[in-house]
Amino acid sequence: MNVDVVIVGAGAAGLFCAGVAGQLGLKVLVLDHAPKVAEKIRISGGGRCNFTNRDATPAQYLSANPHFCRSALSRYTPQDFIALVQRHGVPFHEKHKGQLFCDRSAEDIIELLLKECAAGAAGGSVTRWQPCAVKNIRYHDSPASAESTAPSLGRYELDTDQGVVSCHSVVVASGGLSIPKIGATDFGYRVARQFDLRLVEQRPGLVPLTFDGAAWAPYAQLAGLALPVAMETGSKKTKGLFLEDLLFTHRGLSGPAVLQISSYWQAGSPIRINLAPDQDLPALLARAKATSRKLLGNELGQHVPSRLADAWVQQDAAWQRPCTDVTDKALTSLAERLSRWELVPTGTEGYKKAEVTLGGVDTRDLSQQTMESRQPGLFFIGEVVDVTGWLGGYNFQWAWASAHACAQGLAARQGKL
């Protein structure tokens, strides 16, 4: 089979790139080893797909080259995708901090993408083979013609489960390593290595943090407790700070605050948590000492969740007294411990629970305009690239933006623009 473009990966980035490229007149084949299309979209946002963030800017993305994403994000914005969603009549709502979700189901976004793929322009088309794995990729350079001033296009041959496919361009949109149970593999990184492209070390991102069993024992009783916190890690340029909800688990910490901070956390380094960010604890505790005969834990339970208050005062006998009997030093220590709880995670829940993969194909080897690599005709988009967004729709926006930039680059390469 001969096509203009083969896209490996039928997820958010791959399908959107296919739809745009097909509408620009290219003959596109989408391949994916998984039997179901866009499974990560299907499970995202609790099944409702947080498909973008209205306020997305390059500031919400992590990369060894933080400026790389600027071009694609500026040329295909959240407003552009929102307009597409509205054009397809998909009802949606803003849930929190610019996060946009489908009213009904993530299936609406999948259906939108498939309809876009079906809307090819004259000469353009999108075909999808699933399940169909790629076993091998070969590149054949084409010498320039003496009669032509146009750049020559080499050809790729892909050995697939359904036979050999020939094309001028290959787009790797195979995602990262997160959530292997729905088909995540290292395919994209293997292709990058095959063609001598550099990689930034990969690790789980947007993932719960875990702690040593013995050290965590005093807090395991808090499993299921959620509360708003301020959480930070790192310093200066590597510092992350988020005001979000935290969730205690049997093995450690989760919730939006923890998922966000996990992308900034480095193994062996501490995280710092203010468990009462909206309270002036020193003033509240000083007032309680002057006016209340209640046990300190009971008084504290009026300002933080009572389960948290009980767990905290159990850690020091000096805190297990009536407020008027607690020393100023003990009150100061308690306030500091609650407002600057510092602890060192032993690890994360790993790729099985991670929403994204940090690191990936090094952006130094990619064009920020087209996502084409130093290897002619080989493009990388979406999560496989070393660009990772915050929690809250930012990674989908990167999928749409990088896919759109790539489709434009593909069309220009084939002389369609």
C-alpha positions in Angstrom: 0.0 0.0 0.0 1.2 3.5 -0.9 0.2 6.6 1.1 1.6 10.1 1.7 1.7 9.7 5.5 1.7 6.9 8.0 0.7 8.0 11.6 1.6 5.5 14.3 -0.9 5.9 17.2 -4.6 6.4 17.1 -4.9 8.6 20.2 -5.6 12.3 20.6 -2.5 13.6 18.7 -2.5 10.9 16.0 -6.2 11.2 15.2 -6.3 15.0 15.2 -3.2 15.1 13.0 -4.7 12.6 10.6 -7.9 14.6 10.3 -6.2 17.9 9.6 -3.7 16.3 7.1 -6.6 14.5 5.3 -8.5 17.8 5.0 -5.3 19.4 3.5 -5.4 16.8 0.7 -3.0 14.1 2.0 -3.6 10.4 1.8 -3.1 9.2 5.4 -2.9 5.8 7.1 -3.3 5.5 10.9 -1.9 2.4 12.6 -2.3 1.3 16.2 -1.5 -2.0 17.9 -4.4 -1.6 20.3 -7.8 -2.9 19.4 -9.7 0.2 20.6 -9.3 3.7 19.3 -8.3 6.5 21.6 -8.6 4.5 24.8 -6.7 7.2 26.9 -9.3 9.8 25.8 -12.1 7.4 26.8 -10.9 7.0 30.4 -9.7 10.6 30.9 -11.4 13.1 33.2 -13.5 10.4 34.9 -14.9 9.4 31.5 -15.8 13.0 30.5 -12.5 14.1 29.0 -10.9 17.3 30.2 -10.2 18.1 26.5 -8.4 21.5 27.0 -7.7 24.3 29.4 -9.1 27.7 28.5 -6.0 29.4 30.0 -3.2 27.3 28.6 0.1 29.1 28.0 3.7 27.8 27.7 4.1 28.5 31.4 2.2 25.3 32.3 4.5 23.0 30.5 7.7 21.2 31.6 10.5 20.4 29.2 14.3 20.5 29.0 13.6 23.3 26.5 10.6 25.2 28.0 10.4 27.5 25.0 9.9 24.8 22.4 6.2 24.4 22.8 5.5 28.2 22.4 5.2 28.1 18.6 2.7 25.3 18.3 0.6 26.5 21.2 0.4 30.0 19.8 -0.7 28.7 16.4 -3.4 26.4 17.6 -4.9 27.7 20.8 -7.5 26.4 23.2 -10.0 28.8 21.6 -9.4 27.0 18.3 -10.2 23.6 19.7 -13.2 25.0 21.6 -14.5 26.4 18.3 -14.2 22.9 16.8 -16.0 21.3 19.7 -18.8 23.9 19.3 -19.0 23.3 15.6 -19.6 19.6 16.3 -22.3 20.5 18.8 -20.6 18.8 21.7 -21.9 20.2 25.0 -19.3 21.1 27.6 -18.7 23.0 30.8 -15.9 24.6 32.8 -15.3 22.7 36.0 -12.3 24.4 37.7 -9.5 26.8 36.8 -10.2 26.8 33.1 -10.6 23.0 32.8 -13.2 22.1 30.1 -15.1 18.8 30.3 -17.7 17.1 28.1 -21.2 17.3 29.6 -22.0 13.8 28.4 -19.0 11.6 27.7 -15.4 11.4 26.4 -17.0 9.5 23.5 -18.1 12.8 22.1 -14.4 13.8 21.6 -13.6 10.5 20.0 -16.5 10.8 17.7 -15.5 14.4 16.8 -12.0 13.2 15.9 -13.3 10.3 13.8 -15.6 12.7 11.9 -12.7 15.0 11.2 -10.8 12.0 9.8 -13.7 11.2 7.6 -13.9 14.8 6.2 -10.9 14.5 3.8 -10.6 17.2 1.1 -10.3 16.4 -2.6 -7.6 13.8 -2.9 -7.2 13.5 0.8 -8.3 10.6 2.9 -7.7 8.9 6.2 -7.7 5.1 6.6 -7.3 3.4 10.0 -6.0 -0.1 10.7 -6.6 -1.5 14.2 -5.2 -3.6 15.7 -2.1 -3.4 13.5 1.4 -3.3 14.9 4.5 -1.9 13.2 7.3 -4.4 13.3 10.0 -2.5 11.4 10.7 0.9 9.7 13.1 1.4 6.9 14.2 4.6 5.2 15.3 4.9 1.6 16.9 8.2 0.6 16.0 9.6 -2.9 18.8 11.4 -4.8 17.8 14.8 -6.1 16.7 15.0 -9.7 18.9 17.1 -12.0 15.8 18.5 -13.7 14.0 19.5 -10.5 14.7 22.3 -8.0 12.3 20.9 -5.5 13.8 18.9 -2.5 13.6 15.2 -3.0 11.5 13.1 -0.7 12.9 9.9 0.6 10.6 6.9 1.2 9.8 4.9 4.3 8.7 1.3 4.3 6.9 -0.1 7.3 6.4 -3.8 8.0 3.0 -4.1 9.6 0.7 -6.9 10.7 -1.3 -6.2 7.5 1.7 -6.0 5.1 4.2 -3.5 3.8 3.3 0.1 3.6 5.2 2.8 1.7 5.1 6.5 2.4 7.0 9.8 2.3 6.5 10.7 5.9 6.0 8.9 9.2 4.4 10.5 12.3 5.1 8.9 15.6 2.1 9.7 17.9 2.4 6.6 20.0 2.3 8.3 23.4 4.5 7.5 26.5 4.8 4.8 29.0 1.9 5.7 31.3 -1.0 3.3 31.9 0.4 0.2 30.2 -2.8 -1.7 30.8 -4.4 0.3 27.9 -1.5 -0.4 25.6 1.3 2.1 26.4 4.7 1.0 25.0 8.2 2.4 24.4 7.6 2.3 20.6 8.2 6.0 20.0 11.5 6.0 21.9 12.7 2.9 20.0 12.1 4.7 16.7 13.9 7.8 17.9 16.9 5.6 18.9 16.8 3.8 15.5 17.3 7.1 13.7 19.9 8.5 16.2 17.7 11.1 17.8 18.3 12.1 21.4 16.0 11.3 24.3 15.4 13.0 27.6 15.2 10.5 30.4 11.6 9.3 31.0 9.8 9.1 34.4 6.2 9.0 35.6 4.4 12.3 35.8 1.1 13.4 37.4 1.4 10.4 39.7 0.6 9.7 43.4 3.6 9.7 45.8 4.5 6.8 48.1 6.2 6.6 51.5 8.1 4.1 53.6 5.6 1.8 55.4 7.0 2.4 58.9 7.4 6.1 58.5 3.9 6.4 57.0 2.2 4.4 59.7 1.0 7.5 61.8 -0.7 8.8 58.7 -2.2 5.6 57.2 -5.3 6.1 59.4 -6.0 9.3 57.4 -6.6 7.3 54.2 -9.6 8.8 52.3 -9.2 12.3 53.9 -9.1 15.1 51.4 -8.4 18.8 52.1 -7.1 21.9 50.3 -3.4 22.5 50.8 -0.4 24.5 49.4 2.3 22.1 48.3 5.8 22.9 46.9 9.1 21.2 46.0 12.4 22.3 44.5 13.8 25.8 44.4 14.2 28.8 42.1 13.8 27.7 38.4 12.9 24.1 39.4 10.3 25.1 42.0 6.8 23.9 41.8 4.0 25.4 44.0 0.3 24.5 43.8 -2.8 25.3 45.7 -5.0 22.2 45.2 -6.6 19.4 47.1 -4.6 16.7 48.7 -5.8 13.1 49.3 -4.3 10.8 52.0 -4.0 7.1 50.8 -2.9 3.9 52.6 0.5 4.1 50.8 1.0 7.9 50.6 -0.5 11.0 49.1 -2.6 11.6 46.0 -5.1 14.2 44.8 -4.6 17.1 42.4 -1.9 18.9 44.5 0.2 15.8 44.6 -0.2 14.9 41.0 0.9 18.4 40.0 3.9 18.4 42.3 5.0 15.0 41.2 6.1 16.4 37.9 8.5 18.7 39.7 9.6 16.3 42.4 13.1 14.7 42.1 13.9 11.5 43.9 15.4 12.0 47.3 14.2 15.6 47.7 11.5 16.8 50.1 8.1 18.2 49.5 6.6 20.9 51.8 2.9 21.1 52.6 0.9 23.8 54.3 -2.1 21.9 55.6 -4.0 25.0 56.5 -3.1 27.6 53.8 -6.1 29.8 54.5 -5.6 29.9 58.3 -3.4 32.0 60.5 -2.6 29.1 62.8 -0.3 30.9 65.2 -2.9 33.6 65.9 -5.7 31.0 66.2 -3.8 28.8 68.6 -2.7 31.8 70.7 -6.3 32.9 71.0 -7.3 29.4 72.0 -4.7 29.3 74.7 -6.0 32.6 76.1 -9.7 31.7 76.0 -10.4 27.9 75.7 -10.2 25.0 78.2 -10.9 22.5 75.4 -8.2 19.9 74.6 -5.9 21.3 72.0 -6.9 18.6 69.5 -10.6 19.5 69.8 -9.8 23.2 69.3 -7.5 22.5 66.3 -10.4 20.4 64.8 -12.4 23.5 64.3 -9.8 24.8 61.8 -8.6 21.6 60.1 -10.4 18.3 59.6 -10.9 16.6 62.9 -9.2 13.4 61.8 -6.1 15.4 60.8 -6.2 17.3 64.1 -6.4 14.0 66.1 -3.5 12.4 64.1 -1.3 15.4 64.6 -1.7 15.9 68.4 -1.0 12.2 68.9 2.6 12.8 67.7 3.6 14.8 70.8 2.5 14.6 74.4 2.9 18.3 74.8 0.0 18.8 72.4 -2.4 16.4 74.2 -3.5 18.9 76.9 -6.1 21.6 77.4 -5.3 24.7 75.4 -4.5 26.8 78.5 -1.9 24.3 79.7 0.0 24.1 76.4 3.3 26.0 76.4 3.9 28.7 73.9 6.8 26.7 72.5 4.6 23.7 71.9 1.9 25.8 70.2 4.6 27.4 67.9 5.9 23.9 67.1 2.4 22.6 66.2 1.6 25.6 64.0 5.0 25.3 62.2 4.5 21.5 61.7 1.0 22.0 60.1 2.0 25.0 57.9 5.3 23.5 56.8 5.1 19.8 56.9 8.3 18.5 55.2 8.6 14.9 54.1 10.6 12.9 51.6 8.7 10.5 49.4 10.3 7.1 48.8 8.9 6.9 45.3 5.7 7.1 43.1 3.0 4.7 42.1 4.8 4.4 38.8 3.5 4.2 35.2 0.5 2.1 36.2 -1.0 5.1 37.9 0.8 8.0 36.1 -1.3 10.1 33.8 1.6 11.2 31.7 5.3 10.4 30.9 7.9 13.1 31.6 10.8 13.3 29.2 10.8 11.8 25.7 12.2 12.8 22.3 14.6 15.6 22.8 13.2 18.8 21.3 16.7 19.9 20.2 16.2 17.3 17.4 12.7 18.6 16.4 11.5 21.6 14.5 9.2 23.7 16.7 7.4 24.8 13.5 6.6 21.4 12.1 7.6 18.7 14.7 9.8 17.1 12.0 13.0 15.6 13.3 16.5 15.8 12.0 15.7 12.6 10.2 13.9 13.8 7.0 10.2 13.0 6.9 10.0 11.6 10.5 7.8 13.6 12.9 7.0 13.2 16.6 3.9 14.7 18.3 2.0 14.5 21.6 3.2 12.8 24.7 6.2 11.0 23.1 7.9 14.5 22.9 9.7 16.0 25.9 6.8 18.4 26.6 4.6 17.7 29.6 1.7 19.8 30.8 0.1 20.4 34.2 -3.0 18.5 35.3 -6.2 20.0 33.9 -6.4 19.7 30.1 -3.0 21.0 29.3 -1.7 17.8 27.8 -4.7 17.4 25.5 -4.0 21.0 24.3 -0.4 20.0 23.5 -1.7 17.0 21.6 -4.0 19.2 19.5 -1.4 22.0 19.0 1.6 19.7 18.1 -0.7 17.6 15.8 -1.9 20.7 14.0 1.6 22.1 13.5 2.7 18.6 12.2 -0.2 18.4 9.7 0.7 21.8 8.3 4.3 20.7 8.0 3.3 17.5 6.3 1.2 19.4 3.8 4.0 21.8 3.1 6.4 19.0 2.6 4.1 17.4 0.1 3.5 20.6 -1.8 -0.1 20.9 -0.6 0.3 24.4 0.9 
